[in-house]
Amino acid sequence: MRFTTSAILAILSALGSAVTPPSIDGYSIVWKEEFWGGAGDSVSSSNWDAVLGINTNNDIQTYTDSNSNVQISGGGTLQLVPQKSDAGIWTSARLESTGSWTPAAGKTTRAQGNIRFGSNSQSTKQGMWPAFWMLGDSIRSGTGWPMCGELDLMETVNGLPTAYGTAHCGTYPGGVCNEPTGKGNAVALNDYDWHTWSMEWDRTSNNWSSETITWYLDGNQFHQITGSGVGDEAIWGTLAHSPMYFILNIAIGGDWPGNPNDATVGGYGAMMEVAYVAVYQK
């Protein structure tokens, strides 16, 4: 009997075995996080900050560092779990990597994560907005959005069978990245099981205008932008030549998904579970 990659990863998770970042021919791993630890443990504070008290896009959750919202599973994964209190207050989690990484000139750099979603039905996920994305590190020193640069490896809303990869850059509104829409594309997501989300910066041409940033789902390309397509060397540099850091979060409500309704359910069935995050280079 043959098993798909998703099936193998699901079996390993069920057995409590961590999924490690795979070897990729020609690439070395620059950094990785495999989320080892006991069930209910907090994520490594040397690698991740739990961001509190931030809301954007009119989302309604309160981010916490409680292990009811963010925890190591004990099976080598990270679980971000939205919760609704008896008073109707939504809480969730947002993690930001303490480190940042710069795509190296003349090389190819890949950011990658392996993620699945809770098994609650789509009808109970109105308002859910999980995301795996990166922000330009310059925002930490005062550069505003979107000039800092943002690259969304994966976003999905309301449990719908579609995910999105998007670049945000330049000025708001409008600008070369057509903000607030950004430069993005959609890809079909037909189940909530394990999938590998990757983004690759190709700087091997040593010419900014022909450099590319490419999005992949399970190794299949679904979006690409080029320096020439952005058309501005300085703005391209915020996406492809500057340090960026990872963000993992589940927002609740907001401008894109709309707010939860009476059928929306939190808990593990609404979670985002992460097996690993890694940075590769060749």
N, C-alpha and C positions, 0 to 999 in steps of 0.2 A: 504494500500500500504506500502511495506517495502522499506526502503532506506539503501544503503550501507553507511559505515562510511565516505567514500570519498565524497559521494553525500551530506551528512549532513554537512560536513565541508565546502563544496563549497557553500551551501545555506547560512550558517552562515556568511561566508566571504562576500557574495553578499549583505547580509542585514546589513553589517557593524558591526557585533558582533564578539568580540574576541573569539578565541578558546583557552581555558586554558589547561594546562597540565592535563591529566586525572589521577584519582586516580588508583593506582595499588595495588592489595591485597598484604599486607605484606611489602610494601615499604613506605618510607617517602620521601618527596621532600626536598632535601638539598638546591637546588637553582633553580630559574626559571626566565625566561624573557618572558613576554607576549606582548611586543611592543605596549603598550598603548600610545596614543598621538593623536594630530590633524594631518590631512592630510598635508604632506609636512614637518612635524617636523623632526628634527635630532634625531638619536638614542641616548639613554642615554650615556653620556660620562663617567659616573661612572661605567658602565658595559662594554662598548665597546670602543675600539680605532679604528678609521678609519686610516688604514695604507696607506701611500702615498709613491710613488717613489720606489716601489719594483717590480721587474720583475724576474721571475724564469722560467726555462724550455723554454726559448726563446719566451715567450708570448709577445704580442705587445701592450696591452692596457696600458693606463695611469690610475692609480687608483686615485680617487678624493674623497672628502667628500661633494661634491655638492649634493643638494637634487634632481638634475636631475639624479644622479646615485644611491643614497641611501637615503631612506626616510621612515618614518612611513606613513602607508597608510591612517590612520584615521579610519580604520576598525579593528584595533587590530592586524595588521600584519606589517612586515618589507618587503620592496621591494628593491632588488638590480637590477638595470636596466642598461644594457650596452647601450651605445649611440655612433653613428658615426656622426662626424661633417661633414659640407659641404666640408671640405678640406680632408676628408677621414681618420681623426684621431679617433681612438677608445678610449673611456673612460669607466671605470667601477668602481666597489667598492670592497674593501676587509675590513672586520671587524674582529677584534681579541678581544676576551673577556679579560677584565683586570684581572679577577680572574682566578684561576686554581684549579683543584680538584684532589685529590689523592685517588685511589681505596683503601678502608680500608682493612687491614688484617682481615681475618676471616669473611668477609662480602661480599655481592654482591652489586656492584655499577652499575648503568645504566645511560648512556648518551642518550638523546633522543631529536629529533626535528621533527616538522611537516612542510612539504615543498611541494610546487607545482611550476610548471614552466609556463612561458607564452605560450599562445596558438598558436603562429606562427607555421607554418608547418615545418617539418623536413628539407625540401628543402631550408629553409631560415636560418638554424642554423649552417651551416658550420663554424667551428672555435670557437663555444661556449663551455665553459668548466666550468659549475657550480659545486661547491663542498661544502660539510659540513664535517669538519674534525677537528682533534686535533693534536697539537704539544707538545712535552715535554717542560716544562717550563725552563729546563736547557739551551735551545737555547738562552734564553734571557740573560743568564749570560756567553755566549761564547762557549758552547758546540756545535760542528758542527753537520750538518745533514749527515747521518741519525742516528748518535750515540745518539742524543737527543731523538729519538723515534717519530714516526708519526703514527696516526691511522685515516684512512679515512672512516668515516661512509658511505659516499655516494659521488661518482663522476659520471658524465655522460658527454659525448662529442658529439658534432655535432647533438644534438637532436635525437640521435639513441635510439631505444627501449631497451636499456641495461644500467644498472648501476653497479657500482663496489664498493666493500669494500676491503680495503687493509691495511696491516701493513708494515711499513718501519722501519728498525732497523740496528744496527751494523755498518758495514763498507761498503764503496763504493770504487770500484765496487765489486760485488759478496757478500761475507759474508753469514751469516746464514739466512738473509732475501732476498738473491738473488737480490741485488740492481743493477740497479735502478727499477727492476720490482716489488720487494716486494712480500709479501705473500698475495695473494688476490684471490677473486672469483667474478664472475659476476652473476647478477640476472636480469630476464626480467622485463622491465618497460614499460607497454603497453599503458600508457597514461601520460599526463602532469598534472593530477589532484593531489589533496592532498594525500600524503602518509606519514606514520610515519616511520622514520629511527631510529633504536636503536642499541646501542652497550653495551654489558654487560660484566663486569669483575667479574668472580666468584673466590673468594679467600677463600672460606669456607673450603677447604681441609687443609689449613695451611701447604701446601707442594707446593713449587713453581712449581715443575715439572708437577703436576696434575692440576694446575690452568688453567682456560680457559678465552679467550676473544671471544665473540660470536656476530655476526652481524645479525640483523633482519630487514626485510621489512614488515611492517604492522603485526608484531608479528610472522612472519614466518622466521625461521632461514635459512640463505643462505651462511654463512661462519663461520668458527671457527678455532682458533689456540690455541695451548697448550704450556705450558712451556717446556714440553719434546720435542715438535716439534721444538721449537727454539733451545733447547739444551744447552743454556748458561744462567746460573742464573743471571749474571750481566746484560746481554743484555735484558733478559726477564724483569728484574726490570725496565728498561727504559720504557717499555710498560705497565707494570701492577702494579708497586710499587711506581711510581713517579708522581708528579703533572703534569697535562696536561691542556691546555687551548683550547677553541673553536675558529675555524675560519670559516667564511662564506664569500664566494667570487665567482665572475664570472671572470675567466681569458678569454682572447681572443687570439686565436691562440696558437702557441707553438708546442713543439715536439710531443705531443700526438695527438691533434685534427687536426693539420695543420692550416694554416692561413685562415681567411675568404675569400670568393670569392665574385664576383659581386652580387650574389643573397642573401648574408647574410644581414639580417635586424636587427637593434637594436630596442630599445623601450620596452614598456610593454609586447609586445608579445614575447620578448626574456628574460624576467626577471626571477629571482628566488625569490619567495615569501615565507616568513617564518612566521608561526603562533605562534610558541613558541620554546624555547630551555629549557631543564630542566635536572637536575641531581637528580637521585633517589638513595636510599640506603635501604637495608634490612639486 
